[in-house]
Structure formats: C-alpha cells, structure tokens
Amino acid sequence: MLLNCLARLLSVVRHPHITFSATGVDDQCRFCCTGSSSKELDYLISFQPRTKEDFQELSNKIIEYIIKRHQNKPLYSTFVEHHVREISAPLKDVEVRKAASALTTLANEKQKEQREKTIGKKKTKGATKPVLGSAKANRYVSYHIGILVFRFG
C-alpha cells in the first residue's frame, strides 16, 4: 500500500503535466497515510516543482508526511533499496552515478561514526596517554650518558 501511494506521488514528479485531484487518490493511498489530513496529501499531489529548491521541498514533505511513519519497520531497508531503484530509473547514467556517489558518501560517514563509537567503547580509564613530565608514567627514571645507562627508582 505504501508503494502504491508513493507510485502515485512519483507519477506526479515524473509527469508534471498530469495532475491528480484529491478524489483521484485511491482509498489504499489514504489508508497507508493514516494520520495525514487530506490537506497534506492534496499538497503533495498537486505540488508542481520547477526549481531545485522546489524538488527539495517536495522531498522533505514526502519524508515528513509518509516515509517517517515507516522508518522503524523491519523491512524498511528493503523498501529504500526498491524505492531508490524505481525513482532513479528515468535518470541518465551520469545522474544515477551522482546519486550513488552521494549514497556512498553517506555510507562512509555512517561507517566512520560506527567505528568511532566502537573505538570509544574499547578505551578504558587506565589506557590514557602518558603526559609529558608525569612521574606515574615510569616507575623509574633512566639517564643516558653516552653508552652507560643509570636507573634510579
């Protein structure tokens, strides 16, 4: 049902010359978007993006009104894979590569965050770096004079 709703919204994006009235949205679409007022759906369906900012606003509203309601579901990642593939189908190869590059960058950032979290958990209180001039760092003091080494402590 969610895919049907998004398919309708995508058809508006892919074919901006076609408009759907509120009565053109089927009951399944209204069902998958429970909690939304018809004003929100009417806004999404009738929105006619023309600029980059308009498309960003449309994307933000789709995320706000529809996607966020399903983010915590177990099969959400499967939905995202399918959705990204379908929404990217009409793009040229260069545009798809640009989008893929943005996703790769996001994946790298998330991987780095995860790595930093696991490294932070591994550090213990005793594993702090020694401070210059700290007597606790060494139990004894070494003096090097030429070849001879004298140790006191």
Chimera marker file (.cmm) of the C-alpha trace (Angstrom):
<marker_set name="trace">
<marker id="1" x="0.000" y="0.000" z="0.000" r="1" g="1" b="0" radius="0.5"/>
<marker id="2" x="2.835" y="2.371" z="0.791" r="1" g="1" b="0" radius="0.5"/>
<marker id="3" x="4.357" y="1.617" z="-2.590" r="1" g="1" b="0" radius="0.5"/>
<marker id="4" x="1.037" y="2.414" z="-4.296" r="1" g="1" b="0" radius="0.5"/>
<marker id="5" x="0.907" y="5.755" z="-2.547" r="1" g="1" b="0" radius="0.5"/>
<marker id="6" x="4.490" y="6.573" z="-3.452" r="1" g="1" b="0" radius="0.5"/>
<marker id="7" x="3.944" y="5.372" z="-7.015" r="1" g="1" b="0" radius="0.5"/>
<marker id="8" x="1.158" y="7.926" z="-7.362" r="1" g="1" b="0" radius="0.5"/>
<marker id="9" x="3.388" y="10.646" z="-5.970" r="1" g="1" b="0" radius="0.5"/>
<marker id="10" x="6.228" y="9.589" z="-8.266" r="1" g="1" b="0" radius="0.5"/>
<marker id="11" x="3.947" y="9.749" z="-11.267" r="1" g="1" b="0" radius="0.5"/>
<marker id="12" x="3.341" y="13.398" z="-10.423" r="1" g="1" b="0" radius="0.5"/>
<marker id="13" x="7.092" y="14.014" z="-10.256" r="1" g="1" b="0" radius="0.5"/>
<marker id="14" x="7.830" y="12.058" z="-13.448" r="1" g="1" b="0" radius="0.5"/>
<marker id="15" x="4.907" y="13.580" z="-15.348" r="1" g="1" b="0" radius="0.5"/>
<marker id="16" x="4.365" y="17.120" z="-14.051" r="1" g="1" b="0" radius="0.5"/>
<marker id="17" x="1.820" y="17.839" z="-16.789" r="1" g="1" b="0" radius="0.5"/>
<marker id="18" x="-0.543" y="15.316" z="-15.159" r="1" g="1" b="0" radius="0.5"/>
<marker id="19" x="-2.322" y="16.451" z="-12.028" r="1" g="1" b="0" radius="0.5"/>
<marker id="20" x="-4.412" y="14.375" z="-9.665" r="1" g="1" b="0" radius="0.5"/>
<marker id="21" x="-7.253" y="15.783" z="-7.667" r="1" g="1" b="0" radius="0.5"/>
<marker id="22" x="-7.977" y="14.679" z="-4.117" r="1" g="1" b="0" radius="0.5"/>
<marker id="23" x="-10.672" y="12.386" z="-5.479" r="1" g="1" b="0" radius="0.5"/>
<marker id="24" x="-8.090" y="10.788" z="-7.786" r="1" g="1" b="0" radius="0.5"/>
<marker id="25" x="-6.200" y="9.326" z="-4.832" r="1" g="1" b="0" radius="0.5"/>
<marker id="26" x="-7.472" y="5.831" z="-4.104" r="1" g="1" b="0" radius="0.5"/>
<marker id="27" x="-8.532" y="4.501" z="-0.711" r="1" g="1" b="0" radius="0.5"/>
<marker id="28" x="-5.389" y="2.395" z="-0.398" r="1" g="1" b="0" radius="0.5"/>
<marker id="29" x="-3.251" y="5.522" z="-0.595" r="1" g="1" b="0" radius="0.5"/>
<marker id="30" x="-5.322" y="7.241" z="2.054" r="1" g="1" b="0" radius="0.5"/>
<marker id="31" x="-5.110" y="4.072" z="4.182" r="1" g="1" b="0" radius="0.5"/>
<marker id="32" x="-1.303" y="3.879" z="4.054" r="1" g="1" b="0" radius="0.5"/>
<marker id="33" x="-1.058" y="7.500" z="5.073" r="1" g="1" b="0" radius="0.5"/>
<marker id="34" x="-3.269" y="7.258" z="8.133" r="1" g="1" b="0" radius="0.5"/>
<marker id="35" x="-2.877" y="10.207" z="10.399" r="1" g="1" b="0" radius="0.5"/>
<marker id="36" x="-2.408" y="12.598" z="7.479" r="1" g="1" b="0" radius="0.5"/>
<marker id="37" x="-5.007" y="15.157" z="6.714" r="1" g="1" b="0" radius="0.5"/>
<marker id="38" x="-6.263" y="15.349" z="3.170" r="1" g="1" b="0" radius="0.5"/>
<marker id="39" x="-4.607" y="18.781" z="3.006" r="1" g="1" b="0" radius="0.5"/>
<marker id="40" x="-1.182" y="17.122" z="3.315" r="1" g="1" b="0" radius="0.5"/>
<marker id="41" x="-1.941" y="14.615" z="0.565" r="1" g="1" b="0" radius="0.5"/>
<marker id="42" x="-3.521" y="17.279" z="-1.616" r="1" g="1" b="0" radius="0.5"/>
<marker id="43" x="-0.392" y="19.378" z="-1.141" r="1" g="1" b="0" radius="0.5"/>
<marker id="44" x="1.889" y="16.523" z="-2.218" r="1" g="1" b="0" radius="0.5"/>
<marker id="45" x="-0.226" y="15.505" z="-5.166" r="1" g="1" b="0" radius="0.5"/>
<marker id="46" x="-0.834" y="18.972" z="-6.526" r="1" g="1" b="0" radius="0.5"/>
<marker id="47" x="2.702" y="20.274" z="-5.924" r="1" g="1" b="0" radius="0.5"/>
<marker id="48" x="4.382" y="21.279" z="-9.194" r="1" g="1" b="0" radius="0.5"/>
<marker id="49" x="8.143" y="21.553" z="-8.557" r="1" g="1" b="0" radius="0.5"/>
<marker id="50" x="10.096" y="23.631" z="-11.064" r="1" g="1" b="0" radius="0.5"/>
<marker id="51" x="13.333" y="24.523" z="-9.289" r="1" g="1" b="0" radius="0.5"/>
<marker id="52" x="15.919" y="22.597" z="-7.289" r="1" g="1" b="0" radius="0.5"/>
<marker id="53" x="14.535" y="24.137" z="-4.108" r="1" g="1" b="0" radius="0.5"/>
<marker id="54" x="11.002" y="23.065" z="-5.078" r="1" g="1" b="0" radius="0.5"/>
<marker id="55" x="12.145" y="19.465" z="-5.520" r="1" g="1" b="0" radius="0.5"/>
<marker id="56" x="13.963" y="19.588" z="-2.186" r="1" g="1" b="0" radius="0.5"/>
<marker id="57" x="10.783" y="20.877" z="-0.534" r="1" g="1" b="0" radius="0.5"/>
<marker id="58" x="8.756" y="18.102" z="-2.191" r="1" g="1" b="0" radius="0.5"/>
<marker id="59" x="11.262" y="15.529" z="-0.976" r="1" g="1" b="0" radius="0.5"/>
<marker id="60" x="11.170" y="16.897" z="2.568" r="1" g="1" b="0" radius="0.5"/>
<marker id="61" x="7.368" y="16.848" z="2.608" r="1" g="1" b="0" radius="0.5"/>
<marker id="62" x="7.201" y="13.260" z="1.272" r="1" g="1" b="0" radius="0.5"/>
<marker id="63" x="9.627" y="12.239" z="4.013" r="1" g="1" b="0" radius="0.5"/>
<marker id="64" x="7.672" y="14.150" z="6.658" r="1" g="1" b="0" radius="0.5"/>
<marker id="65" x="4.172" y="13.010" z="5.655" r="1" g="1" b="0" radius="0.5"/>
<marker id="66" x="4.827" y="9.429" z="4.501" r="1" g="1" b="0" radius="0.5"/>
<marker id="67" x="8.315" y="7.979" z="4.947" r="1" g="1" b="0" radius="0.5"/>
<marker id="68" x="8.898" y="8.812" z="8.639" r="1" g="1" b="0" radius="0.5"/>
<marker id="69" x="5.840" y="6.744" z="9.582" r="1" g="1" b="0" radius="0.5"/>
<marker id="70" x="7.582" y="3.597" z="8.316" r="1" g="1" b="0" radius="0.5"/>
<marker id="71" x="11.268" y="4.119" z="9.207" r="1" g="1" b="0" radius="0.5"/>
<marker id="72" x="11.234" y="1.836" z="12.250" r="1" g="1" b="0" radius="0.5"/>
<marker id="73" x="9.728" y="-1.154" z="10.466" r="1" g="1" b="0" radius="0.5"/>
<marker id="74" x="11.963" y="-4.210" z="9.952" r="1" g="1" b="0" radius="0.5"/>
<marker id="75" x="11.730" y="-4.229" z="6.145" r="1" g="1" b="0" radius="0.5"/>
<marker id="76" x="12.341" y="-0.501" z="5.741" r="1" g="1" b="0" radius="0.5"/>
<marker id="77" x="15.803" y="-1.044" z="4.219" r="1" g="1" b="0" radius="0.5"/>
<marker id="78" x="14.247" y="-3.289" z="1.545" r="1" g="1" b="0" radius="0.5"/>
<marker id="79" x="11.751" y="-0.547" z="0.800" r="1" g="1" b="0" radius="0.5"/>
<marker id="80" x="14.557" y="2.015" z="0.465" r="1" g="1" b="0" radius="0.5"/>
<marker id="81" x="16.503" y="-0.207" z="-1.963" r="1" g="1" b="0" radius="0.5"/>
<marker id="82" x="13.426" y="-0.730" z="-4.113" r="1" g="1" b="0" radius="0.5"/>
<marker id="83" x="12.355" y="2.909" z="-3.904" r="1" g="1" b="0" radius="0.5"/>
<marker id="84" x="15.780" y="4.277" z="-4.833" r="1" g="1" b="0" radius="0.5"/>
<marker id="85" x="15.970" y="1.927" z="-7.814" r="1" g="1" b="0" radius="0.5"/>
<marker id="86" x="12.493" y="2.849" z="-9.043" r="1" g="1" b="0" radius="0.5"/>
<marker id="87" x="12.871" y="6.566" z="-8.511" r="1" g="1" b="0" radius="0.5"/>
<marker id="88" x="16.247" y="6.519" z="-10.312" r="1" g="1" b="0" radius="0.5"/>
<marker id="89" x="15.035" y="4.525" z="-13.337" r="1" g="1" b="0" radius="0.5"/>
<marker id="90" x="14.264" y="7.531" z="-15.581" r="1" g="1" b="0" radius="0.5"/>
<marker id="91" x="17.629" y="9.213" z="-14.849" r="1" g="1" b="0" radius="0.5"/>
<marker id="92" x="20.632" y="9.189" z="-17.159" r="1" g="1" b="0" radius="0.5"/>
<marker id="93" x="23.606" y="7.034" z="-16.165" r="1" g="1" b="0" radius="0.5"/>
<marker id="94" x="25.628" y="10.104" z="-15.101" r="1" g="1" b="0" radius="0.5"/>
<marker id="95" x="22.802" y="11.260" z="-12.826" r="1" g="1" b="0" radius="0.5"/>
<marker id="96" x="22.474" y="7.788" z="-11.295" r="1" g="1" b="0" radius="0.5"/>
<marker id="97" x="26.234" y="7.703" z="-10.638" r="1" g="1" b="0" radius="0.5"/>
<marker id="98" x="25.999" y="11.110" z="-8.934" r="1" g="1" b="0" radius="0.5"/>
<marker id="99" x="23.193" y="9.842" z="-6.680" r="1" g="1" b="0" radius="0.5"/>
<marker id="100" x="25.145" y="6.637" z="-5.998" r="1" g="1" b="0" radius="0.5"/>
<marker id="101" x="28.174" y="8.716" z="-5.056" r="1" g="1" b="0" radius="0.5"/>
<marker id="102" x="26.070" y="10.667" z="-2.550" r="1" g="1" b="0" radius="0.5"/>
<marker id="103" x="24.848" y="7.376" z="-1.044" r="1" g="1" b="0" radius="0.5"/>
<marker id="104" x="28.420" y="6.040" z="-0.883" r="1" g="1" b="0" radius="0.5"/>
<marker id="105" x="29.492" y="9.208" z="0.927" r="1" g="1" b="0" radius="0.5"/>
<marker id="106" x="26.629" y="8.759" z="3.403" r="1" g="1" b="0" radius="0.5"/>
<marker id="107" x="27.592" y="5.108" z="3.945" r="1" g="1" b="0" radius="0.5"/>
<marker id="108" x="31.227" y="6.089" z="4.574" r="1" g="1" b="0" radius="0.5"/>
<marker id="109" x="30.165" y="8.733" z="7.101" r="1" g="1" b="0" radius="0.5"/>
<marker id="110" x="27.971" y="6.235" z="8.954" r="1" g="1" b="0" radius="0.5"/>
<marker id="111" x="30.774" y="3.647" z="8.919" r="1" g="1" b="0" radius="0.5"/>
<marker id="112" x="33.193" y="6.222" z="10.349" r="1" g="1" b="0" radius="0.5"/>
<marker id="113" x="30.709" y="7.141" z="13.104" r="1" g="1" b="0" radius="0.5"/>
<marker id="114" x="30.240" y="3.470" z="13.968" r="1" g="1" b="0" radius="0.5"/>
<marker id="115" x="33.997" y="2.899" z="14.060" r="1" g="1" b="0" radius="0.5"/>
<marker id="116" x="34.466" y="5.905" z="16.365" r="1" g="1" b="0" radius="0.5"/>
<marker id="117" x="31.753" y="4.576" z="18.685" r="1" g="1" b="0" radius="0.5"/>
<marker id="118" x="33.383" y="1.139" z="18.929" r="1" g="1" b="0" radius="0.5"/>
<marker id="119" x="36.844" y="2.635" z="19.488" r="1" g="1" b="0" radius="0.5"/>
<marker id="120" x="35.398" y="4.861" z="22.212" r="1" g="1" b="0" radius="0.5"/>
<marker id="121" x="33.952" y="1.810" z="23.989" r="1" g="1" b="0" radius="0.5"/>
<marker id="122" x="37.264" y="-0.075" z="23.894" r="1" g="1" b="0" radius="0.5"/>
<marker id="123" x="39.206" y="2.665" z="25.714" r="1" g="1" b="0" radius="0.5"/>
<marker id="124" x="39.430" y="2.256" z="29.466" r="1" g="1" b="0" radius="0.5"/>
<marker id="125" x="40.462" y="4.644" z="32.216" r="1" g="1" b="0" radius="0.5"/>
<marker id="126" x="43.893" y="3.047" z="32.563" r="1" g="1" b="0" radius="0.5"/>
<marker id="127" x="44.640" y="3.347" z="28.868" r="1" g="1" b="0" radius="0.5"/>
<marker id="128" x="45.142" y="7.097" z="28.855" r="1" g="1" b="0" radius="0.5"/>
<marker id="129" x="48.112" y="8.635" z="27.104" r="1" g="1" b="0" radius="0.5"/>
<marker id="130" x="51.073" y="9.492" z="29.338" r="1" g="1" b="0" radius="0.5"/>
<marker id="131" x="51.560" y="13.170" z="29.970" r="1" g="1" b="0" radius="0.5"/>
<marker id="132" x="54.971" y="14.718" z="29.440" r="1" g="1" b="0" radius="0.5"/>
<marker id="133" x="56.699" y="15.124" z="32.800" r="1" g="1" b="0" radius="0.5"/>
<marker id="134" x="54.386" y="12.685" z="34.533" r="1" g="1" b="0" radius="0.5"/>
<marker id="135" x="56.126" y="10.611" z="37.213" r="1" g="1" b="0" radius="0.5"/>
<marker id="136" x="53.388" y="7.984" z="37.107" r="1" g="1" b="0" radius="0.5"/>
<marker id="137" x="54.255" y="7.044" z="33.541" r="1" g="1" b="0" radius="0.5"/>
<marker id="138" x="57.509" y="5.304" z="34.584" r="1" g="1" b="0" radius="0.5"/>
<marker id="139" x="58.383" y="3.610" z="37.865" r="1" g="1" b="0" radius="0.5"/>
<marker id="140" x="61.994" y="4.533" z="37.466" r="1" g="1" b="0" radius="0.5"/>
<marker id="141" x="63.932" y="7.314" z="35.814" r="1" g="1" b="0" radius="0.5"/>
<marker id="142" x="66.608" y="6.485" z="33.254" r="1" g="1" b="0" radius="0.5"/>
<marker id="143" x="69.591" y="8.666" z="32.471" r="1" g="1" b="0" radius="0.5"/>
<marker id="144" x="71.527" y="8.018" z="29.312" r="1" g="1" b="0" radius="0.5"/>
<marker id="145" x="75.114" y="9.236" z="29.319" r="1" g="1" b="0" radius="0.5"/>
<marker id="146" x="76.899" y="8.029" z="26.251" r="1" g="1" b="0" radius="0.5"/>
<marker id="147" x="76.827" y="4.248" z="26.383" r="1" g="1" b="0" radius="0.5"/>
<marker id="148" x="76.130" y="3.897" z="30.105" r="1" g="1" b="0" radius="0.5"/>
<marker id="149" x="72.565" y="3.845" z="31.420" r="1" g="1" b="0" radius="0.5"/>
<marker id="150" x="71.840" y="4.655" z="35.030" r="1" g="1" b="0" radius="0.5"/>
<marker id="151" x="68.457" y="3.828" z="36.511" r="1" g="1" b="0" radius="0.5"/>
<marker id="152" x="67.129" y="5.223" z="39.757" r="1" g="1" b="0" radius="0.5"/>
<marker id="153" x="63.876" y="4.351" z="41.397" r="1" g="1" b="0" radius="0.5"/>
<link id1="1" id2="2" r="1" g="1" b="0" radius="0.2"/>
<link id1="2" id2="3" r="1" g="1" b="0" radius="0.2"/>
<link id1="3" id2="4" r="1" g="1" b="0" radius="0.2"/>
<link id1="4" id2="5" r="1" g="1" b="0" radius="0.2"/>
<link id1="5" id2="6" r="1" g="1" b="0" radius="0.2"/>
<link id1="6" id2="7" r="1" g="1" b="0" radius="0.2"/>
<link id1="7" id2="8" r="1" g="1" b="0" radius="0.2"/>
<link id1="8" id2="9" r="1" g="1" b="0" radius="0.2"/>
<link id1="9" id2="10" r="1" g="1" b="0" radius="0.2"/>
<link id1="10" id2="11" r="1" g="1" b="0" radius="0.2"/>
<link id1="11" id2="12" r="1" g="1" b="0" radius="0.2"/>
<link id1="12" id2="13" r="1" g="1" b="0" radius="0.2"/>
<link id1="13" id2="14" r="1" g="1" b="0" radius="0.2"/>
<link id1="14" id2="15" r="1" g="1" b="0" radius="0.2"/>
<link id1="15" id2="16" r="1" g="1" b="0" radius="0.2"/>
<link id1="16" id2="17" r="1" g="1" b="0" radius="0.2"/>
<link id1="17" id2="18" r="1" g="1" b="0" radius="0.2"/>
<link id1="18" id2="19" r="1" g="1" b="0" radius="0.2"/>
<link id1="19" id2="20" r="1" g="1" b="0" radius="0.2"/>
<link id1="20" id2="21" r="1" g="1" b="0" radius="0.2"/>
<link id1="21" id2="22" r="1" g="1" b="0" radius="0.2"/>
<link id1="22" id2="23" r="1" g="1" b="0" radius="0.2"/>
<link id1="23" id2="24" r="1" g="1" b="0" radius="0.2"/>
<link id1="24" id2="25" r="1" g="1" b="0" radius="0.2"/>
<link id1="25" id2="26" r="1" g="1" b="0" radius="0.2"/>
<link id1="26" id2="27" r="1" g="1" b="0" radius="0.2"/>
<link id1="27" id2="28" r="1" g="1" b="0" radius="0.2"/>
<link id1="28" id2="29" r="1" g="1" b="0" radius="0.2"/>
<link id1="29" id2="30" r="1" g="1" b="0" radius="0.2"/>
<link id1="30" id2="31" r="1" g="1" b="0" radius="0.2"/>
<link id1="31" id2="32" r="1" g="1" b="0" radius="0.2"/>
<link id1="32" id2="33" r="1" g="1" b="0" radius="0.2"/>
<link id1="33" id2="34" r="1" g="1" b="0" radius="0.2"/>
<link id1="34" id2="35" r="1" g="1" b="0" radius="0.2"/>
<link id1="35" id2="36" r="1" g="1" b="0" radius="0.2"/>
<link id1="36" id2="37" r="1" g="1" b="0" radius="0.2"/>
<link id1="37" id2="38" r="1" g="1" b="0" radius="0.2"/>
<link id1="38" id2="39" r="1" g="1" b="0" radius="0.2"/>
<link id1="39" id2="40" r="1" g="1" b="0" radius="0.2"/>
<link id1="40" id2="41" r="1" g="1" b="0" radius="0.2"/>
<link id1="41" id2="42" r="1" g="1" b="0" radius="0.2"/>
<link id1="42" id2="43" r="1" g="1" b="0" radius="0.2"/>
<link id1="43" id2="44" r="1" g="1" b="0" radius="0.2"/>
<link id1="44" id2="45" r="1" g="1" b="0" radius="0.2"/>
<link id1="45" id2="46" r="1" g="1" b="0" radius="0.2"/>
<link id1="46" id2="47" r="1" g="1" b="0" radius="0.2"/>
<link id1="47" id2="48" r="1" g="1" b="0" radius="0.2"/>
<link id1="48" id2="49" r="1" g="1" b="0" radius="0.2"/>
<link id1="49" id2="50" r="1" g="1" b="0" radius="0.2"/>
<link id1="50" id2="51" r="1" g="1" b="0" radius="0.2"/>
<link id1="51" id2="52" r="1" g="1" b="0" radius="0.2"/>
<link id1="52" id2="53" r="1" g="1" b="0" radius="0.2"/>
<link id1="53" id2="54" r="1" g="1" b="0" radius="0.2"/>
<link id1="54" id2="55" r="1" g="1" b="0" radius="0.2"/>
<link id1="55" id2="56" r="1" g="1" b="0" radius="0.2"/>
<link id1="56" id2="57" r="1" g="1" b="0" radius="0.2"/>
<link id1="57" id2="58" r="1" g="1" b="0" radius="0.2"/>
<link id1="58" id2="59" r="1" g="1" b="0" radius="0.2"/>
<link id1="59" id2="60" r="1" g="1" b="0" radius="0.2"/>
<link id1="60" id2="61" r="1" g="1" b="0" radius="0.2"/>
<link id1="61" id2="62" r="1" g="1" b="0" radius="0.2"/>
<link id1="62" id2="63" r="1" g="1" b="0" radius="0.2"/>
<link id1="63" id2="64" r="1" g="1" b="0" radius="0.2"/>
<link id1="64" id2="65" r="1" g="1" b="0" radius="0.2"/>
<link id1="65" id2="66" r="1" g="1" b="0" radius="0.2"/>
<link id1="66" id2="67" r="1" g="1" b="0" radius="0.2"/>
<link id1="67" id2="68" r="1" g="1" b="0" radius="0.2"/>
<link id1="68" id2="69" r="1" g="1" b="0" radius="0.2"/>
<link id1="69" id2="70" r="1" g="1" b="0" radius="0.2"/>
<link id1="70" id2="71" r="1" g="1" b="0" radius="0.2"/>
<link id1="71" id2="72" r="1" g="1" b="0" radius="0.2"/>
<link id1="72" id2="73" r="1" g="1" b="0" radius="0.2"/>
<link id1="73" id2="74" r="1" g="1" b="0" radius="0.2"/>
<link id1="74" id2="75" r="1" g="1" b="0" radius="0.2"/>
<link id1="75" id2="76" r="1" g="1" b="0" radius="0.2"/>
<link id1="76" id2="77" r="1" g="1" b="0" radius="0.2"/>
<link id1="77" id2="78" r="1" g="1" b="0" radius="0.2"/>
<link id1="78" id2="79" r="1" g="1" b="0" radius="0.2"/>
<link id1="79" id2="80" r="1" g="1" b="0" radius="0.2"/>
<link id1="80" id2="81" r="1" g="1" b="0" radius="0.2"/>
<link id1="81" id2="82" r="1" g="1" b="0" radius="0.2"/>
<link id1="82" id2="83" r="1" g="1" b="0" radius="0.2"/>
<link id1="83" id2="84" r="1" g="1" b="0" radius="0.2"/>
<link id1="84" id2="85" r="1" g="1" b="0" radius="0.2"/>
<link id1="85" id2="86" r="1" g="1" b="0" radius="0.2"/>
<link id1="86" id2="87" r="1" g="1" b="0" radius="0.2"/>
<link id1="87" id2="88" r="1" g="1" b="0" radius="0.2"/>
<link id1="88" id2="89" r="1" g="1" b="0" radius="0.2"/>
<link id1="89" id2="90" r="1" g="1" b="0" radius="0.2"/>
<link id1="90" id2="91" r="1" g="1" b="0" radius="0.2"/>
<link id1="91" id2="92" r="1" g="1" b="0" radius="0.2"/>
<link id1="92" id2="93" r="1" g="1" b="0" radius="0.2"/>
<link id1="93" id2="94" r="1" g="1" b="0" radius="0.2"/>
<link id1="94" id2="95" r="1" g="1" b="0" radius="0.2"/>
<link id1="95" id2="96" r="1" g="1" b="0" radius="0.2"/>
<link id1="96" id2="97" r="1" g="1" b="0" radius="0.2"/>
<link id1="97" id2="98" r="1" g="1" b="0" radius="0.2"/>
<link id1="98" id2="99" r="1" g="1" b="0" radius="0.2"/>
<link id1="99" id2="100" r="1" g="1" b="0" radius="0.2"/>
<link id1="100" id2="101" r="1" g="1" b="0" radius="0.2"/>
<link id1="101" id2="102" r="1" g="1" b="0" radius="0.2"/>
<link id1="102" id2="103" r="1" g="1" b="0" radius="0.2"/>
<link id1="103" id2="104" r="1" g="1" b="0" radius="0.2"/>
<link id1="104" id2="105" r="1" g="1" b="0" radius="0.2"/>
<link id1="105" id2="106" r="1" g="1" b="0" radius="0.2"/>
<link id1="106" id2="107" r="1" g="1" b="0" radius="0.2"/>
<link id1="107" id2="108" r="1" g="1" b="0" radius="0.2"/>
<link id1="108" id2="109" r="1" g="1" b="0" radius="0.2"/>
<link id1="109" id2="110" r="1" g="1" b="0" radius="0.2"/>
<link id1="110" id2="111" r="1" g="1" b="0" radius="0.2"/>
<link id1="111" id2="112" r="1" g="1" b="0" radius="0.2"/>
<link id1="112" id2="113" r="1" g="1" b="0" radius="0.2"/>
<link id1="113" id2="114" r="1" g="1" b="0" radius="0.2"/>
<link id1="114" id2="115" r="1" g="1" b="0" radius="0.2"/>
<link id1="115" id2="116" r="1" g="1" b="0" radius="0.2"/>
<link id1="116" id2="117" r="1" g="1" b="0" radius="0.2"/>
<link id1="117" id2="118" r="1" g="1" b="0" radius="0.2"/>
<link id1="118" id2="119" r="1" g="1" b="0" radius="0.2"/>
<link id1="119" id2="120" r="1" g="1" b="0" radius="0.2"/>
<link id1="120" id2="121" r="1" g="1" b="0" radius="0.2"/>
<link id1="121" id2="122" r="1" g="1" b="0" radius="0.2"/>
<link id1="122" id2="123" r="1" g="1" b="0" radius="0.2"/>
<link id1="123" id2="124" r="1" g="1" b="0" radius="0.2"/>
<link id1="124" id2="125" r="1" g="1" b="0" radius="0.2"/>
<link id1="125" id2="126" r="1" g="1" b="0" radius="0.2"/>
<link id1="126" id2="127" r="1" g="1" b="0" radius="0.2"/>
<link id1="127" id2="128" r="1" g="1" b="0" radius="0.2"/>
<link id1="128" id2="129" r="1" g="1" b="0" radius="0.2"/>
<link id1="129" id2="130" r="1" g="1" b="0" radius="0.2"/>
<link id1="130" id2="131" r="1" g="1" b="0" radius="0.2"/>
<link id1="131" id2="132" r="1" g="1" b="0" radius="0.2"/>
<link id1="132" id2="133" r="1" g="1" b="0" radius="0.2"/>
<link id1="133" id2="134" r="1" g="1" b="0" radius="0.2"/>
<link id1="134" id2="135" r="1" g="1" b="0" radius="0.2"/>
<link id1="135" id2="136" r="1" g="1" b="0" radius="0.2"/>
<link id1="136" id2="137" r="1" g="1" b="0" radius="0.2"/>
<link id1="137" id2="138" r="1" g="1" b="0" radius="0.2"/>
<link id1="138" id2="139" r="1" g="1" b="0" radius="0.2"/>
<link id1="139" id2="140" r="1" g="1" b="0" radius="0.2"/>
<link id1="140" id2="141" r="1" g="1" b="0" radius="0.2"/>
<link id1="141" id2="142" r="1" g="1" b="0" radius="0.2"/>
<link id1="142" id2="143" r="1" g="1" b="0" radius="0.2"/>
<link id1="143" id2="144" r="1" g="1" b="0" radius="0.2"/>
<link id1="144" id2="145" r="1" g="1" b="0" radius="0.2"/>
<link id1="145" id2="146" r="1" g="1" b="0" radius="0.2"/>
<link id1="146" id2="147" r="1" g="1" b="0" radius="0.2"/>
<link id1="147" id2="148" r="1" g="1" b="0" radius="0.2"/>
<link id1="148" id2="149" r="1" g="1" b="0" radius="0.2"/>
<link id1="149" id2="150" r="1" g="1" b="0" radius="0.2"/>
<link id1="150" id2="151" r="1" g="1" b="0" radius="0.2"/>
<link id1="151" id2="152" r="1" g="1" b="0" radius="0.2"/>
<link id1="152" id2="153" r="1" g="1" b="0" radius="0.2"/>
</marker_set>
